[in-house]
Amino acid sequence: MRDILLDGLPVLDLLEITASTSVVAALTNCDQSSVSRLHRRVSDQLGLDFRKTNGQYRAHANHAVLASLRQASQLLRLGRGRLQWQGTPRNVQALQSMGGRTLELVRERVLDLAVVNGLDTLPPGWEDSSKPFAFCDLVAIGLVRYPIQPSGRGTNLDAVVLRQEHLERPAVQALISQIRAVYLREYGQVPELAWL
């Protein structure tokens, strides 16, 4: 039997992120039937009732056990510098396809951070968005501000969103620096942008 924390939980997390056993199989370098067997075995052993409903994989029972395991798994990823995150300037469609689930996956520790294009709401004081600011129960760090709202909804700010307690982690800071570099490389020639 594979280890639940090191082998099983990452498969469940990837299924929640991608909603596809074939994509998870490609990401984990194993066949699709192995992914299906592993997620069913972990679900059965932990009593999670983990299944696909309305196009999304989710646990339908024993949420407290899953939350505890996800916290432990996230601490291991942060310590090893192997973060799970979503969204880059080149990957806007993938992020949008997750819809409102992106922030939920950060809250649930499935994702360690996410790049959000056009935050929906901003608190007072967000104008100095080069510094981390509270964003609901998470924290956001501005990347770039557009001169106008990109789609007529949301705001004109792209930001990294993560849990407050992970903000100072070296692996998180390194990844945020890499994300900033990608943004600069992709959009550095656009003079209307305000870099944060």
N, C-alpha and C positions, 0 to 999 in steps of 0.2 A: 504494500500500500504506500502510495506517495504521501509526503508530509502535507497535512491540511494547510498549515500556515504558509509554508514556502512554495508549495506546488498547487494546492487546491484553491486557496483564496485568490491568488492572482488570476486564475482562470475565471472565477466568478466576477471579479472586478472588470476584467476585459470584456466579459459578456455584457455587463451593465453599460460599459462605455461604447462598445461597437454594435451590440444586439445581433451578432452574427457568429455562429460557430465556425464557419469557414474562415472568417477574418482572424478569429482567435487562433485557429489552427495554424494559419500562416505566421502570425506573430510569435507563437510559442514553438514553432518548428515541430509540430506533431500533426497527426491526421485528425480529421474532423470527428471521427467516431471516438477517438481517445478523449477529445475535449468534451464530447457529450457524456461519455461514461464517467469522466472525472467530476464534472459539475453535478451529475446526478448522485454520485457516491458521496461527495462532500455535503450536498444538500440533505441526503438521507441521514448521514452520520450526525449532522448538527441539527436536524429537524427544522431546516430553513424553508422547506417548500419553495425552493428556488426554481422559477419557471418563467417562460415568456408569456406576457399578457399585454395586449394592445401594442405589439411590436417592440416591447422592452422586456429585458430580463430583470427580475426583481425577486427578492426574498419576500415571502408572504407570512412567515412565522419566525419566532425565535430571534427577533431583531436585536435584543440586548447582547446575545452571544456574538452575533455577526459584528456589531459595533465594537465590541471588545477586541475581537480578532483583527478588525480593520485598523484599530488604533495601534496594535502591536505591529502589524504589517507595515503601516506607514512609518513608524519609528525605525524599523529595519531599513526601509527604502531611503529615508532621510540620512541615516547613518552610513549607508553604502553609496550614497550619491546617485541612486537609480530612481529618479522621480517619475511619477506618472502625471502627465499634464496634457492639456488640449489647447490647440489654437496657435497659429502663427499668421503673419500676413499672407502667406501662401495657402493657408488652410482654413480660410474663413468659412467656406461652404461646409466643411466637416463640423466646425464648431456650431454653425447655425443649425445644422441638421439635428443636433442634440437638443435644440430648443431650450426651454426653461430648465432642463435637467442639469446643465453644466454646473451651476452654482450648488445645486443639491448634491451633486457628486463630489464637489469640494467639501461641502459640509459633512458628508458621510465618510470622508477620507478615502474614497475611491480614487479621486484625483488629488494630487498634492497642490496643484495650482492650475489656473486657466487664464488664457489671454482672452479677454472679452472685448469685442469690437462694438463700441457705442454703448457704454453702460446705460441701463434703463433709467436709473434714478441716482442723483448725487446729493449728498448731504450739504448743509451750509459749510462753507470754508473749503470746498473742494477745489477752488480756483488755484490754490497752491498744491496742485496734484503731483508735483515732483516728489513730495514727501508722502509717506504712507498715510492714508486716511480711512476712517471707519466706513465700511460699506455694508449696511445691514449688520449681520453678526460676523462678517468677515472683514478683511482689510484689503484695500486696493492701492496699487502704485501706478500712477499715470505713466504712459509711454509716449503718446503723441496726441495732440489736440488738432482737429481739423477746423478749417475756417467756417464750415457750415455743417449741419447735421447730415451724415452720410445717406440716410434713407428716409428722412422725415420723421423717424421715431427714435426714441432713445436720445443719447447725447452725442456730442462730438468728441468724446474722449475714449481712446482705447487704453485698457489698463490690464495689469496682472492682478488677479484676485486670488487670495489664499487665506488660510486660517492665521490669526494673529500670532499664535504660539510658535509658528514656524518661520516667521519673518527673518529672524537673525541666524537661522541655520546656514552654515557655509554652503551646502549643496544648493539651497534655495537661492542664496545671493549669487552664486555662480551661474545658475540657470537664468535668473533675471538679467544678468549682464549679457549672457548669450542672446536672449530674446531682444534686448535693446540693440545689440549689434546687428541682428537680422533686420529689425525695423529700419535702422539707419542705412543698411546696405540696400534694402528694397525701395525705400522712400526718401532717402537723403537728398535726392536731386529736386524734390518738390518744395519750392520756396514758401508756399502758403502754410506749411505745417509748423506748429509750435512744438518743439522737442522738449521733453520734460526730463 
